[in-house]
Amino acid sequence: MTSRVTALRSDYDDLRARLETLLAQPEKDIAEVDHVVDALERIQLDIKSELGIQGNNPNE
């Protein structure tokens, strides 16, 4: 695994923790939740790209 993938996974873990914190709040900041979800999606796509995976099917 490349150091880039390791860094992306670390960023992903940080964002997941942030998302869990946001969702645990009694008053949810939906705009911030959307922002974090979008960032998570971008990181997932970057990780897939680094690993040579295209689309949602890992067998592609």
N, C-alpha and C positions, 0 to 999 in steps of 0.2 A: 504494500500500500504506500502510495506516495505521501510525502509530507503535506502536499496541498490537500489531499483527501483528509488527512488527519486534522489539519487546521479547519477545514470545512465542517467536519464532524464535531469539532469542539464548538465552533460557532453555532451549529445546529442545536447542540445540547444546551448552550446558553439561552438560545431563543426559546427552546421548549420550556425551560425553567421559567423564563419571563412570561410565556403564555399561561402556564399553570398558575403563576402568581396573579396575573390579570384576571383569569377566570375565577379565582377564589375570592375576589373582591365582591362585597355586597353590591356596590355600584360599579357596574362594568363599563369600562371605557371601550366601547365597541370600535371606534375608529382606530385605537391603538391595537386592539385584538386583530382587526383586519390587516393592519400594517405588519404585525408580527407573523401572521399566517402567510401573507404574501412573501415576506422575507424567507420563511421556512421553505416555501415552494421553490424559490429561486435557488436556495442552497441545495435542496434535493436534486434539482436539475443539474446543478454544477457538479455534484458528487457523481451522478450518473454519467455525465459527460466525461469526467476524469477517468471513470472506470470503463468507458467505451460502451455504455448501455444507452440505447435510444428507445424512446417510447416507454410504455408501462409494462411491456412484456420482456422480462429479463432474458428470454430465449431468442430475441430478435438479433 
